[in-house]
Amino acid sequence: MAVKNIKNRVIVFPPEGKLIVSADIHGNKKDYLQIMEAYSKKIENNEDAYLLFLGDLIHGPKNIDCNKEQKSNYEDQSEFIIDHFRAMQEMFPERICTLLGNHEHGHCGGPHTQRYCSDEVTDLEQRIGENKTKEYIKFFSNLPLLAITSCGIVFSHGAPSPTVRNIEDVINVSYQMKKNIEVNEMYLVPILDLIWLRGSSDENCARFLKAVNLDSVQDNLVIYGHDIVEEGIAIEGPRHVILSTSFGLLDENKTYLEIDLSNRYTNTKSLKEKIEILKLWPNHKEINENQFEFIKKAIKRKNYETAIFALSKAPDSYYKFQLLGECYLNRYPERNLDNLNKALGYFYNSLKEDHSQDRTHLLLANTHEVIAEIYHYKKDYTLAKENFRDAITHFRNANTYNPKNNTTYNHAKNRIELKLSLLS
């Protein structure tokens, strides 16, 4: 069933299916793709699934070197995220949605935000160019303020507005503000304070839920983002929840929701850990790479047996498996298929621990390419082609998780596609 859209201001989800909910990505490509992965798995399993972002997909740190703190140690990929999101919407029409956040509103009538630079709106628009800016403005102008379900939950970007008298107030609101409006003034703007307010009383939530009621189905709780909750989720009372999926959080605390639209949520206690409340990075383990200095020095000196023995005593982690893979990849003069296949196994185990490590994808790509060359020499062209294609896949994944690998990916793609053409 399709999501119902009411004048691009309110969307209504159908009474069946699973709804994945995420808040405040703020240009974090790694976290965005992880949410998309969670949705894609539902689709691959032929599940009836929907995806909702609660706004603020855009505007992250401009320069990673200026953000030493782990919580914001990434480089803004707003353009990739919006382009990818729009492409996914075309693939899954009326299944993938996002609400308007205060940062998107800056591009379609609201004040210009200033978290990471003096004018984030102008900065992004200059980066993407005039033509794409027009596309983005049109896209942002049509994003809704509210998402309503029949399972008892209402979603918004910010906290419930005390100025909303009825659902028509939301449906008929204009996003255009007076010229040069200041951020602080938005807290006093009726209806649109819905994308700026932080925190609410339970009484105000009850009044808000009654005001936005549709089709006489009782709304019992409101879920919103906008604020940073370091634990990933805050149960503020029986009627409202603050969700934090990405921005300002350590990876192990990043949280998203999976709502059963056929269920009936009567209050916030209805949301259960590991059922509705899920961690974005459930297998995340904090790794102090300095603890591996002895092992890295052994690998650098080509003392692979020493490194392998030391690693066998270390607890499992993506970094342990990555280093083990490097040992078997680089063992000379024993760089044979047996060692290379062991390297592959360790690199894939590393990805099971943390799929977002671009270095592991690069190492996998290089290993597959070496194996492909060996099979090419052995005239086993089927396995050569298979490994060349796997190499391209992992070069592409490395670029996906870290755009700084773009040149490496393009060179590798051209090189390997030429080799594949000669095998055809």
N, C-alpha and C positions, 0 to 999 in steps of 0.2 A: 504493500500500500504506500501511496505517496504522502509526503508531508504537505499539509495545507498551508498556503501562504496568504495572509490577509494584508493586502496593500503594502507589502514589504516592510511591515512594522511588527507583525506578530506571526509566528509559525506554530502550527499545531501538529504534534506527532500522532501517528495512528495508535490504536489501542493494543497492538501486538508487536513483538520483535524486541531486540536488544538495542539499547541506546548507549553508545560510548560517549563520555563527556570529559572534556579537557578545558583547562583555563590558563590564560596568560602565557602564551608561548614566547612572545617578545623576540622574534627573530632567531630563536634557537632551533636550528635545522635538525640537529641530532634528536632532540626531544619531539619535535614535530613528526619526523619520520618514524619514530617509535610508536607514536599514537596511530599513525597511518598503518603501521605494521599490525597493530592490535585489531584495527578495523578490517584490514585485508585478510587476516586469518579467519575472521567470521565469514567473510564472503567466500573464501576458498572452501570452507566447510559447509557451504550452502545454507548458512544461517540468515534469518531475516534481521538485518542489522542496519543501524543508523549511526551517524557520527555528528556530534555537536561540539563546536568550540564556543567558549563563552566570551569571545572578543579578545582584542589585543594580541593578534597574531604577529604584529609588526613592532618595529623600533627596538633594537637591542644595542649592545655595545658596538661602537664603531671600530675600535682598535683593540685587539686582544691583548696587546702589550700594556695597555693602560688599565687592564682589569685583572690584577694578579689574584684577587680573591676567587676561590674556586666557584662560588655561587654565580659569578657573572663572567667566568673565564671562557668566553666564546665570542666569535665574531658575527655580527649581525648578518643574517641571510633573509631579510624580509622579502626581497624581490623573488628569490627562489620559492619561498613559502607561498606567497600569493599566486605566483604563476602555477605552481604545482597544485595548490588547492583548487584553483579555477579549472584546471585540466581534470582533476578528480571529480569535480562537480559535473563536468560534461560526461564523464564515464558513468557516474552514478547519480543521475539527475533526481532531485528531490529526496536524496538519501544522505547527502553530506551538507552540513550547514555550519555557519558561524554567525554569532550575534555581533552587533556593533559594539566595539570597545571605545573608550575615550581616545585611544591613539588613532584608531581608524577615523573617528569623528573629526580629528584635526584636518583630515584631507577633504572633508565634505561639509564644511560649515562650522566646525568647532574650533576652539583655541589650539594653537600650536604647542605641543608638549616639549619639555626641555630636560628630560632625564639624563641623556647622554651627550647632548650638545645643545647649543642655544636655541636651535629650531630644528627638531627632528623631522617635521613635515617637509620643510624646504630642502633639507639635506637629502631625504629619500627621493623626493621628486626630481632633484637635480641629478641624482645618480641614475634614475631610470629613464630620463628624457621626457620630452614634451608629449609624444604620442602615447607612451605607456602611462604617463600621469593621467591623461584624459580617461584611459580605460580604467585605471584604479579608482579615480573619483566616481565614475559611474557605478563601479562595482560596490564601493563602500557606501554610496548613497542609497543602495537598495538592500543593505543589510538590516535585519530586524532587530528590535530592542528586546523582545520577549520570546521565549519558547515555552509552550504550554503542553502538558500531557494529560491524559485521562487517568494516569496512575497516581495522581495526587501531587505532582511536583511541577513547580514553575521555575524556569531558569532565567537569569538576567546576568549582565556583566557586573554591575555594582549592586549595592545594597538596596532594598525596597524603598521606593520614593514615597514620602508622606503626601506628595502633591497629586498622586494618581487617584482620581475619584471613581473612574470606571475604565473598562477596556477601550472605549472609544477615545479616551484621552491619549492612549498609547498609539492606537491605529491612525489617528489624525495628526500626530505631532510632526512638525517640520524640523529638519536637521540644520537648517540655515540659521546662524546666529548673526547678531550685529557685528560689523567690522571691528577687528582688533579687540574682541572680547578677551578678558583675562581668565586664566585658569580658575582663580579663586571665585570668580563670579558664577561659574557653572554650578556651584553647590546651591545656588539660589534660583536656578532656572527650573521652572516647573516641568515635570515629566523627564526632561533630559538630565536632571540630577541623578536619574537612574543609572547612568554610566559613570558617575563620579563619586557617589556616596560610599562611605566605608562604615560598616557596622550598623546595627539596628536593634531596637527593642523587640521583644516577642509580641508585644501589643501592636506595634506598627506593622510587623509581619502579618499578623492575623487580619488586620484591617486591609492591607495591601492585597493579600490573597483573595479576600472577599471581593475587592474592587475589580480585580482582573478575571474573575470567574467567567468561564464560557460554558454554555450548554448544560448548566445546572449540575456539573460534576464538581464535587467539593475538592478544592485545592488545599493541601495540608501542610506543605512546606515549600520554601524557596531556597534554591541553591545558586550561589553567585561566586564570582572571583574578585578580581581587581585588587584586593588586599593580599599581602604576602603572609602566608601561614607557614612558618618554618617546618612544622610537622607534616605539612601536605594537606591537612584537612582540620577544620575546627567546627565542632558541634556547638553552636552558639546558644542553643535552647531547643525546645521541642519543635520549633517551626522554621529554623534557618541554619544553613551550613555554608561555610566559606571553603572553597576548593582552590588549592594551588598545585598546578601540574608541573611547572617549569621554572619560571622566573624567580630568582632570589633564593632558591633552595639547593641543598646538597642532593646529589642524585638519589641517595638512598631514601630520601623523604618525599620525592616527587610522586604525586598521587593523581589518579584519574578514577572515574566512576563507570560502572557498567550497570545500567538500569534496565530492569525487566518491565517493559511497557504494559505487559498483561497483568502485572502484580498490582497491589494496592498499598501505597506507602502512607501510613496514617500519621507518622511523626518521624523525627530524625532517628529514633531508636530502630526504625525499620531498616536503616542502612547498616549492613553487616560487613565487618572486615573479611576480606578474601572472597566475598560474594559480590557486593556492590562496590566496596571500597578496595581498590587495587593499587599496587605500586607500579610505577612506570618502569622502574629498573629493579625487578624483584631479586635478581641474582647479583646486584651490585655489592662489591666488597672494596673497601677503601684500601688501596695499595700504596705503600711507601716504597717507591722504586729505589731509594737510597739503601734499603736493606739488601738489595741485590748487587751492590757495588762489587763485592768480591767475585761474584759469578760473572758479571759483565767484564771484569778485567781478565778472568780466565778465558772467556770466549774471545776477547780481543787478542789474547796471546795464543789462541788456537789450542788451549788446553781443554778440549771438549769433554774428555772423560771426567776431569775434575769438576767441570761445570755441571755435567749431567748427574754426577753423584750428589753434588750439593743441592741441586734442584729437586732430586728425589726425596729430600728431607723437608722441603718447603711445603706449606699448605697449598692446596689447589687455588689457583687464581688465573685470570687471563694472562698476567705477566709471566707467571711460571711456565705456562704452556707455550707462550710466545717465545721465550728464551730457549726452551727445549727444542722447539721447532727450528730455531736458528742454529742450534748445535748440529742437528742432523742435516740441515740444508747445506751447511758450510764445511762438513767433515771431508777433508782431503787427505789422501787421494781416494777416499771411499765414497765419492759422490755418485753412488749407484742408485738404481731404482729402489732398492730396499731402504736405504737411508732417506731418500727423497719421499717415499711413501710414508715413512715414519714422521718426517717433517710435516707432511700434509695432515696427518692424524692429529698432531699436537696443535697445529694452527687452527684446525676446525674445532678442537676442544677449547682453544682460546676464545673463539667466537661464541661458543656456547655460554661462556662466562660473561662476555661483553661483546655483543655484535657490532658495536659502534667504533671499535678501535681501527682507525684507518691504516695504521702501520701493519696490523695483522693481515688486513686485506691485501696490502702491497706485497708482503712476504708470500702470501698464498698465490698471488698472481705470478710472482717471479718463479715460484716452485713449479706451478703448473706449466709455465712456459719452458722451463728446463726439461721437465718430463716430456713435454710435447716434442722437443728437439731430439730427445733420445729415441722416442718411438718413430719419429720421422727417419732417423738414421737406420733404425731397424726395419724400415719400410712397413711398419704397422700404421697405415695412414688413418684408419678409423680412430684409434686411440690418440694419435697425434692431433687430429681435428678436435676431438672431445676436450683434450687438455688445453689446446689453444683457445677454445671458446670459454672454458672455465677461467683462463687467465684474463681474458677481456672482461668477464663478469666482475672479477675481483678488483681489477684496475678501476672499473667504473664505480664499484662500491667505495673504494678508497677516495675517489673524487667526490662521491655523494656525501660522505661523512666529513671530508675536509677539502673544500674547494681549492686549497693551495696545491693539491695533487692534479689539478686540471691539465697542466702541461704534460706531466708524466703520462696521464691517461690518454691524451690525444696522440702522443708519440707512439705509445704502446699499441693503441688501437690501429693506427695506420700500419705499423710494422707487422702486427699479427694478422691483420686482414689481408695484407699482401701475401704472407706465407700461406694463409688458408686458400687464397685464390690459386696459388701454384699447386695446391693439393687437390683441387677440384677436377 
